[in-house]
Amino acid sequence: MNLKRREALRLTAVIGLMAATGLISQAEAAEWNKAAFDGKTLDDVLKSLGGSSADKSGGITINAPDIAENGAVVPVGVTTTLPKTQQIAILVEKNPSAMAAQFLLTADSEPFVATRVKMGQTSNVHALVKADGKWFVTTKEVKVTLGGCGG
């Protein structure tokens, strides 16, 4: 079984489990945006998410190490001061699929997310934020000393 098929099966299983346990609804699981996760570039992902362009913003902060010793588990957090934040996505520019995570926020949510991502090599990490219907982005380079995507 090739790697892409294995990843797709694993992700389908996780989404199914989340739907079965009530973490997400069946409708949310069915509406998963596969095209956004298949995007290879920031522009591809942005287009798949319904945006046409993203403005650079100083109101977004990426909390990630300057140097990650192990690319298999790189901690990344994103915080924003932009009002009416609706979505936050984390993209790793040089990964086979750029989008590593997407978070949909409600009006009552704190505009902060944190996760761990895999990075195969040194790359720019983009935080893409949708706030008040507009897209914004900020970028940080993370150097990887030991690759996590098969490296």
C-alpha positions, 0 to 999 in steps of 0.5 A: 500500500502506498503512502498516500493511500495509507494516509487517506485511510488513516484520515478517513478512520480518524474523521469517522471516529470523530463523527461516531463519538460526536466530536463532529457531525456526520455533515461536517465529516462529509464536507471535509475539504479534501482539495485544501489538504491536497494543495501543494502551495499557499495559493492552491490551499487558499483557493480551495478554502474559497479565498483569492488572496491573503494580506500579510498581517502583524496581528498573527503570531507563529510560535514554533522553534527556530530550529527543530531537532526532529521534523517528525514532531514540530510544535506549532502554535498560532495566535491572532489579535485579528477581530472576528477570527473564523479559521486558522490553517497551518501550512508547511511549504515544502511538505508534499501536501502544504496544509498540515492543519485547519481549525474552524473557530466559533465567535466564542473561541479564543483565536489560538491553536496549537498542534504538532506537525511533520516537516520533511526538511527546513521550510517556511511555515505559514499561518493562514487566518480568516477574520471577518471574511478576509484572509491574512497570512504570516510566515516563519522559517523553521530549520529542521535537522532531522527530517520527519517525512521519510527523511 
